[in-house]
Amino acid sequence: MNYPFIYPGAIHMHTTYSDGSATFPHLIAAAREAGLRWVIVTDHDTLEGLPFAGWHDDVLVIVGHEITPDHNHFLALNVDTVISNELPPQQFIDEVYQRGGFGIIAHPDERVRNSFKDIYRWDDWTIDGPSQRTGRVVGLELWNFMSDWGEHLTERNKLALVLYPQLGLSGPTLATLAWWDRLNMVGRRTFGIGGVDAHGFKRKAPWGEIEVFPYPWIFRTLTNYLLLPEPLSSDATTATNQVYAALTAGRCYFVNRLDGDAPSIIFRLSRPGDLAEIGDTISLAGGPLLVEVDVGADAYARLIVNGEVMTSGIRRIRQTVTDDGVYRVEAYWGGKPWLFTNPIFVTAADAGREGSL
C-alpha cells in the first residue's frame, strides 16, 4: 500500500494541569511554531485537558494521560477515564485496554538518579502489554528526550548540558532496542516512538530563572512522522482515529531534528506487483524481495533484521532478501543516533499453510 501523506507530530508532554509550565494555548502555539501537525498531551494522572482536544487551526491536539506510580509509567491513550496509578502495572494496563484504549510503555530503561530526576524505570520487562495480547498492539517509547538528557546530567556538567543539550544525548539504550526487537520477533506487535517528555521545567541559574527546555525548542527534537494513505480529516474525531491507526499499525518513524530533518524517507520491500512500506507485512511466497532505503541525507544507515545488522550504507541501501524476519532501519549522524523506523514484517513463503486443508 502507498502512504503518500506524511504528518510530523510529538508524543508525551505535560501542561500546567500536571507538572508542565505551559498552558494548552501556549503548548499549541509552540507546536505550530515548531512545524508540528499533531501532538499527544499526556498530563500525569489527569484528563483535565480534554476540553482542548481537537483541531486548533492546523494543529490536532489529542489528550491522553500518563499513569505515574513511583516507577512503571505508561501513556494511556483513547480513554475517557483516568486509570488509577495505585494499581499494579499489569492491572492498569489491562484496564486501559478493557476500556477500549491502548498505551505506550514510557522511558523503560532509566538507571540514574540525580538532582534533576529520580529513576522512573519500567521494572518488570516480562510485563509488556495486556494479559490478553493476541490482536492487541502496544507501544514502546524507545527514546525519551528528557530521560536521555537527564541520565547524563551531573553536578559538574549541568551548565554545559543546558547550553549544549546534544552533549547529553545517546539515543535509545541497547537494552530497549533489543527488547523491542524480541517482542516483534515473537509476534507481540509493538510500535516504537520517540517521546519529548516536554515539561518546560523552570530552574534557577546564576543569571536568573531559566526554562529547561522551552516547548518550541523541544518540539524541534524527537519528531514522529505518521504515514497516511489520505490526508488528516477536518473532523477532529476522525483525524484522531487516523493518528491512532497509524501509530498502532507502526506506520511511522521518528527523527532527532537537532541533527537534521527527514520529512520524507524511503523504506520499502518490493517485487513486481508487490510493495510493503513501514508497518506493512509481506510474504516471501512470491519470491525474493528488494529492500530499498533512502534516508534523504548523507547519514550512516543500517538495515536491522531480527535485531542484527544485515547491511549498511551512506544514505542509501539496496539489498535482495530471501529470509523472513523483522526488518527496520536506523540512521546515525557522526556516530550519534538520528532516525529510527518501525519494522516491515516479512513472512516465510510457507507461513500459514500448515493445517489449511
N, C-alpha and C positions, 0 to 999 in steps of 0.2 A: 504494500500500500504506500502511496505517496503522501507525505506530510509537508505541504508547501508553506504553511503558516507557522511562524516561529515567534513566541512571545516571551520576553525576559521578565523575570519576577524574583521575589525574595521570600524566604520562608524563615520563620522563627524570629519574632520581635515582640517588644514589650512597650506599653504606653503607661501613662500616669494611673491607669486602672490597676496596675500592679507596681513593679519597681522600675519602670521606664521614666524618662524625663520628658517625653513628647506626648502632647495630646494627639488625638486622632487627626484633627486638621493639620497639625504640624507634621505628623508622620506621613500623611498622604501627600502634602506638598513636597516633602523630602523625596518620596518615591518618584514623584513626577520629575523633580529636578534631576534625579539620577537616571532617568530614562526607563523606569520600570513600568510595566503594564498591569501587573497584578502583584499583590502582597498577601501573605497569610500571617495574621496577627495572632499571637498565642500568649496572652497575658497569663500570669500564674493563677491557676485555680479560680478563674472568674470568666464569665461571659458578658460582663457589663458593656463591652464594646459592641455587642450585636446590633444595636441601632445604626451603627456606622457601616454595616455590611452592605455591599452593593457597589454600583458604579459611581465614581466621583469624577465626572468628565471622562478622561481616558484611563483612569486607574481603577482596577477592580479590587475592592477590599473584601477579603474573606476572613472571617473571625472564628477561630477555634480557641482552645486553651491548653496550657501546659500543666500537666499533672505533676506536682512538685513535692513529693516527700523529701526526706533528708538526702536520699540517693534515688536512682532509678526514675529519671524524668522522662515523660512521654508526652508527645504532642498529639492531643485528641482533636480530630477533625470531623466535620459533618455531624456534630452532636449539638443538641439544643439544651442540654442539661450538664451542669458541672459534675464531673465524676470525682468522687472523694479521693483525696490524696492519703487517706488513712487506710485504704485497702492495700493488701499486698499486691505487688506488681502483676502477678497472673490474674488476680481478680479484677483489678481496674482495667487491664487490657480487655478481658472478656466482657466487661460491662460496656466499654466503648463499642465493641463490635455487636453486642446484643442490641444496642440502641441504634444500630444502622450506620455507625461511624467506622472510621479506620484511624490508624495512627502511625507515628514515626518515633522510633527509639532515639532519644536525644543524647548527644555527646557521650557515647558509651564508654570511652576509654580514658577518662580523666584519671590522673595519678598524682597531681601536685596540689598541695595546699600552701597558700601564701597570703600576704596582706590584702590581695585583691579578691581572692576567691577561695572557696572551700573545694572539696572533691565531690563532684556530683556524678560519680561513675554508675554505670549500669552493672549491678553486682553479679547477677546470675545470668550468664550468657546461654544457659540452656532454656531460658525463657525468652523466646524470640517472636512471640505473636500470640494470637488467641489459642485457647486449648483445642478448638476445632479449627485446624489450619487449612484444611482442604478447600480450595477455591477462594481463600481469603488472602489478601495481599497486605504486607506490612512494609513500612519504610524504615530506613536506617540513615541517620544523619552521619554521613561519612566524614564530613569536615565541618566543624563548627568554628567560625572565625574567632569569636571571643574566647572560647575554650582553648583553642590552639594558642592564641596570643597569651592568655593568662597562664598557661602551662609553662611558658618560657620566662615569666616575669620573676625578677629577683630585686632585692633592695638596691643592688649595685647597678642594675641595667634599666631600671624602670623609666628613667627620664629618656634614655636612648630609645627604648621601645615605644614610648609615647610619640616621640618625634619621628621615628623611623619604624613604623609598625611591621614592615616586612621582615625586619630582623627577628621578629618573634613568631614567625610562621614556618611550620614544617609540613603542613598538609595532613591528610588522613594518616592515622597510625597504621603500621603494617598489620597489627592485630585486627583492627577494624576492617581493613580491606580483605584480610583472609577470612574473617567471619562472614562477611558479605558474600564472598565467592562460594564458601562452603554451603551457605543457605540456598543459593541459587542452583548450585550443582546437584543438590538432593531434592530439588523441586519445591522448595519453600520460597515461593516468589517474593523477592524483597527488592524494592526500588531504592536507589541511593540518591541522596540530595546533599547540597551544601547549605548550611544554615548560617545566617549572620548573627543571630542572638543579640539583636540590637537593643540596647538599654539607654544609650546616651548618658552613661554614668557621670555624675558631677564629682570632681575631686579637687582638693586644694593643691596648688603648686606655689612655688616661691613668688611668682608674679601674680597670683590670684587664682580664682576658680577656673578649672578647665573642664571640658566635656570629653569623655573617652567612650566612644568616638562619636562625633556628630552623625545624626541619621543620614543626611545627604552624602556624607563621605562613606559610611559603612555600607550604604546601599549600592555603592560602586565597587564592592569587593565580590563576595561569592554570589554569583547570579545564576539562577536556574533558567534554562531555556526550554520551554514546552513546545513540542512538535504537534501541530494540529492539522487535520485534514480539511478544515474550513475555518473561517475567521471566528473569533470570540463573538458570541451573540450579544446584542444590545440589551437583552433581558438578563438581569443580574443572576437570577437563579439558574438559568440555562448556562450562562457563562461559567458560573461557579462549578457546575457539574462537569463542564468541559475541562476545567483545570483539574478537578479530582480524577476524571477519567484518564487524562494524560499522565498524571503522577502515578496512579496505581498501575497503569499499563507499562510504566517505565519508559514512556516516550519523552525522555528529557535527558539533558546533560547539564553540567554546571562548570563554571569558569571563574577563576580569580581574576577579576578585571583590573586589579592593580598592575598586573603584568601584561595586560592587553586584552582586548575584547575578542570574542569569537561568535558574532551574531548568526553565523551560518557555517556549518561544517558538513562534511560528507562522511558517513559511516554506513556502509551497506554491504550486504552479501547478495549475489545475484547469479543467475544463469539465464539464458534466453527464455523469456516467458515467465520468469520468477524473480521477485525482488523482496528483500527484507531490510527494513531500516530499524533504528534504535527502538527497542521494546518489542519487536516482532519475533515470531518463531517461523523457522523454515526447515524443511526436511531435506535430507540427502537422497531421498528416493529418486529424484530426477537427475542425479549425477553430481559431480563436484561443483563447488561454488567459488566464485571470485570475490574476495574481500577487497573493497576499495575504501581507503581512508584519506581524507584531506582536511587537516585542522585549520586551514586558512592562513597559516603563518609559519615561519621557519622554526617551529618548536620541535623538540625531540618527541616523536610519537611512538607509542608502544602498543602492539596488539596483544592483549592478555586473553589467554584461553584456559579455562578451568584454573584460574589463579596463577598461571605461569606465563612468562613472556614467550610468545611464539616468534615474533619478528618485530623489527623496529625500523624507523627511518626519520629523516628530517622532513617534516610537513606531511609527506605522502607515504602510503603503504599500498602495495598491490600484491596479493598473495592468493594462490589457489589452495583451497582446503578440501579435504576429504574426510575429516573426522568430526563427529558430533561434539557438542560442548557448549559452554557459556562463553561467548565472545564479547569483549568490551575493549575500550580504548582509553589510554591515559596519555597526557602530553605534559612536557616539562619545559620551562624556560630557565636556562642557566643552572640546571640541576634542581630547580625549585618546582614543586607541583603546580600545575596550571589548569588542566582540563581533565574531566572525568565523565565518560558516558555511561549510561545504563547499558545492559547487555542486549545482544541479539542471541536468541536461543536456537541452536542447530540440533535437530533431532536425527537419529540414525535412520538409515533407509528402511530398516525393518521394524521401526518402532511402532508398536500398536497392532502388529499383525497377529501376534500370538493370541489365540482364543477368539479370533474373529469369525471362525467358521461355525 
